[in-house]
């Protein structure tokens, strides 16, 4: 087992929903604490309530796709044939009609066209996440390397991007086996600046993989 790290975006709360989010957050934290400390004591009603609250919280935030103005899949050239191939590969015929599947897929955002996608996505492969695993070993500065373990606000992301860019200019970084360290750092800078400018933060996620 190997532990990998990735940056996940922290959704930007819509200003008109800020007060509602504060109310939701208190109840979610309480239920989260119960789930972590005594999961067997959580009732089915409480579990459903937590899912409902999390759904409401998501609707109060602007998604990365919306903020980045990522186009819908239906705007991509040849998208119908691409979806038809996916429909056949997934073997979903009989569970959903092709027309319904086409409408469902066509309304989704086209990640390949997202301006904020990373060249080094995390374990999940989601383009607007960033693989942090190599960063500590590339940075010669231990203090900066430690930042990957903490959630960063937009202004902290901007400051980190500035420091990383300075390291690129000065060549103050270490080479990594099987990875172009300079290209990796350049993408980290671009990722941090793009999403911080849109008001998003980043939070580290730790994932164990079999490698």
N, C-alpha and C positions, 0 to 999 in steps of 0.2 A: 504493500500500500504506500502511496505517495501523496503528500498533501500539496495541493496546488491552490493558488490564490488568484482572485480576479476582482476587479473593480466593477461594482454594479451601480447604476445610476440611482440617485435618490430623487424621487419625483418632485417636481415643483408644484407647490400648492397654488391653486387659483386664488387670487386675492379675495374674491367675493365669498369664498368658502373657508377662509382662514379661521373664523370663529367656530364654525361647525367642526373643523378638523381638530381644534383644541379639545372640544367636548368628546369627540370620538376617541381621541388618543388616550384620554384618561381611562375609559372603560376597556379599551383594547389592552392597555398595559396591565390592568388588573386581571383580565382573563388570561393574558399571556403568562403572567406570573403564576397563576394557578395551574396552567397547562405544564409549565416547566417544573414546578415544585411538587405538585400532587396531581398528575394526569389522571389517575384512577378516580379522583374525587370530582372531576369535571363531569357534569351531567350532559346528556345529549342536547338539552335545550341550550346550555351554555356553549357547547361546541357550535351549534347552528347560529347562535347569536354572534360568536366570534367571526365566523365566516361572513355573516351579513354585514358586520361592522367593517371588516376588511374590504368588502366590496364597495361600501359607501365611501371609505377612505380613498380607494382608487379612483372613484368617480369625482372626487374633490380635487384631484391632482391632474395636471396636464401631462399627458404621456410624452415620452421622448419623440415618438413619431409625429405627434401634433406639433410640438415645439420646433422640430427640425423641418417641418413641412415636407415630410417624406411622401412621395406620390403613391397612389394606390397601385396594386398589381395590375389592375385593368388598364392602366396607361402604358404598360410595357408592350413593345412590339412583339407579336406572336404569342401573346399570353394565353389565348384560348387553347392553342395546341399544347402549350406547356402544361396547362391545367388538365387537359385531356390525358396526357401521358401520366401525370401524377395520379389522376383518378383511376387509371388502369393499374398502375403499379401498387397502389394502396389496396386494391381489391375491395372498394367500398360499394360497388354496384350491388343493388338489392337493399342496401341500408339507406341510401340517399340517391336521388336522381342526379344525373349529370348536370342538368340545368340548375338545380338547387346548389350543388357543389360548386358550380361555376360562379354563381352569385355570391356564395360564401367566401370563396377564395379571392374573387375580384375586388371585394371590398376591403381586403387586408392591405396593409402597407407593404411596399416593396423594399425589403431591407437592403437589397443589392444596390438600390438607388439612394440610400440614406447618406447624407453628407457627413454625418457623424460616426459612420461605421469605422471600426478599428481593423487594422491589418493583422492584429494579434488578439482575436476574440478569446474570451474565457473558455472554461471547460464546456459550458453549455453550447458554445458556438454562436450565441446571440451577438450580432455585429456591434451593438452599442454597449458591449461589455469589453473589458480590457484584461488580458492575461498579465497578472502581476508577478507570476512565479519567478521570472528571470531577474526582475528589477533589483532586489537586494544584492545579488551577486555581481551585478554590473556596476552599481554605485560604489565608489570608493569612500563616500561619506556615510558613515554609519547612522548619523542623526537623520539624514534624509531617507535612508533605507527604512528606518523605523516607522516613517510616516505611513507606509503601506498598511500598517496594522490598525489605523484609525480612520474614522469617517472624516471626510474633508468637506468644508463649506466652499462655495465658489471662490471667495477671495483666497482661501488657502490653496486651492487648486491652481489659481493664477500664479501665486508665489512659487509653488513647486515647479510649475512649468517654466518659470523664469530661471530658476536654479538649474533645472535639467538642461535648458538651452545653453546656459553658461558652461556647463560641463561638456556639452557637445562642441562648443567653440574652442574650449581650452584642451579638449581631448582628455579630460579628467574622468575617465570611466574605464572599466575593465572589459576585456573581450570575453565573450561567452561561447562555449563550444556549440557549433551548429546554429549560431544565431548572429546576425549582423547587428552588433550592439548599437552602432550609430543610428541605423535605420529604425531600430526598436525604440530608442530614446526619442527620435524625431517624431515617431507616431504617438508616443506617450504625451509629448508636448502638444501636438495637434489635438489629440483627444481631450486633454485637460482644458485647453483654451476654448475649444468649440463648445463643450457642454457647460463650462462655467459661465460663458458669455450668455447662455440661454437660461441661466439661473439654477442649474442642476448641481447637486453635490455628488460625491461618490462615497461608497461604503465598501469595505473589503468583505469578501465572502471566501470561506475556506472550504475546499472540497477535497475529499479523499478519493483517489482513483487507483485502479489496479494497473500498475505499469512495471 
